[in-house]
Structures are given as C-alpha cells and as structure tokens.
C-alpha cells in the first residue's frame, strides 16, 4: 500500500493529516478528492470527497460496498436526502445519481468499482470507474442506507472508557467488515493488534497512536498484524472500519 500523504509511518501504522493535504481536481471541475488510499484496479478508496454546489455525481452503479459520512452539506437523489453527520451505505448494485445543492464534504470509503452508462461522462468521484451497460437490479430497494450516527445506541466494548455505536455490520455482503463510531473518554489507554486492515478517521478530539499525535481530521491506517496502542488524555471520537476482529482485545472493541 502506497501512502500518498503521510505525517507518520511507524510499525505498519500511518497517520494522514488531511488539513495539510491539497484538494485534487477530477475530470469534473465541481468534484475534488483528498485520497489516502486510491486503487483503480480494485475500486478501493479512502479519503475525503468534495462536491461544489450544484454538482452531480452522474448516474452510476456500485459494484461493491461504499460508505460515507457527511461532514459538511448534504446530497440528494431520487430516494431523498442525506444530511450533516449522517452516514450513507451503498450496497453492491445500488444505482443512483446524487447532487449537492450546497458545498458538501464526505469522508468516503469505497470497496468496489463503479460503473457508468456507455457514452455518459464518468465524473471522477469514484475510484476505478468504468463504462458498462446496467439496469437497477432491485428498483424496490433504496440506493442507500442512511444512518443518523449520533442517535445510535451506545454499546460497551469491554474496555473501560471506550464505547461504540454500530453504524454498519456488513453481514450479507460477503465481507466480515464493520463500520462504527468509537467514543473514547479522557484518560483512556488500551492496546491491541489488528488481524486485517483497520482504519480510523478522527472526528473530534485528539489522541496518541503508537506515541504519535492524531487529531481531528486525521486518518489512521493500520495494516494487518500492526500493533496499536491508543492513549487519549483529553478524549476523542473516531469512525472505524475494521475488516476482521482485533487480537488481544475484546472482539466488541471493533464491533464483533
């Protein structure tokens, strides 16, 4: 895995300060990206996505799970709207065309390629986009699952000072992944080892990860088998994507 922008790379854990990263233009002038991971062959992306006002994604179909979290603005499509501090989940086969009526910024993670109709413009917002004929495989199913993250039930993790809110359990998608919000109380410390790729976005507060600072609007990428020590003297809130249970900590820590 190639780190495009990194402040720290130590023991298979990388921290990306997105405040220091410039926006990259795409083929659509109203769509911009700040990538952390970007794999066109697999359609995998982690980073920030920006829609300027009155910008469309273009009609497209997801060929893998995509998750996002709205940190500014909102998006609309035929099913309705997603707004500030909501998470959106697109399952494989989700087919839609989203528009931002105001400047919108998303935390985004793509896990599969995205197809666009032949002879239509490919917007550039989706890594690994390609042209293909398609139909909506399930017209009766909404194209996204919208989740009001802060209203989710708070659950114990088995670690004192750390609670979680499950945003999305990938059951039924052929992946054993989890997306959740972790709430870390000031003065909390804990350690574990990741058994598969595990990634964080620091929504608020700050913490030390392997003795290096990760503050609000930092991504943290923990590669498989990385040892991770988290120390939060003043509290933090994280979005977490885990691709397998942790080692050396309760499974519930990462939503298993």
NORGICOR-V424908 format. One line per field, one symbol per residue. ss: DSSP state (h for helix, s for strand, l for the rest). phi: phi as a letter, one per 30 degrees, with the letter a starting at -180 (. if undefined). psi: psi as a letter, one per 40 degrees, with the letter a starting at -180 (. if undefined). A space follows every 50 residues. Layout:
ss = ???
phi = ???
psi = ???
This chain:
ss = lllllllsssllssssshhhlllsslllllsssssssssllllsssssss slllsslllssslllsssssssllsssllssslllsssssllllssllss lllssssssssllssslllllllllllllsslllllllllllllsssshh hlllsslllllssssssssllllllllssssssslllssssssslllsss sssssssssllssssllsssssllllsssssslllssssssslllsslll hhhhll
phi = .cddbbcbbbhibbcbdddccddcdcdceccbbbdcbabddcicbblcbb cdeiccdidabdcadbbbbdcailbbbddkbbbeiccbccdejebabcbc dbebbbdbbcbadbccdeicdcdjdcdidacadabddbedcedbccbded cdddbdcjcdjbbbbdcacdejcibccbbaccccdeicbababdcaebbb bddaiaacchicdbceiccbccdeiddbccbbdbjabbcbcccaddciae edecjc
psi = hhhdhhdhhhfehhhhhedehihhiaehdehiigidihhddefhihaihh hihfhidihihheihhiihhehbiiiadeaihahfiihhhihehhihiih eihhhihhhieiihiiiieihhdedhhfiihihiihegdehieihhhgde eihhiieehhehiihhdhheheeeifiihihhhhiiehiiiihheihhii hhdiaiihhfeihhahfiihhhihehhhhhhgdeiihihhhheiiiheih dedee.
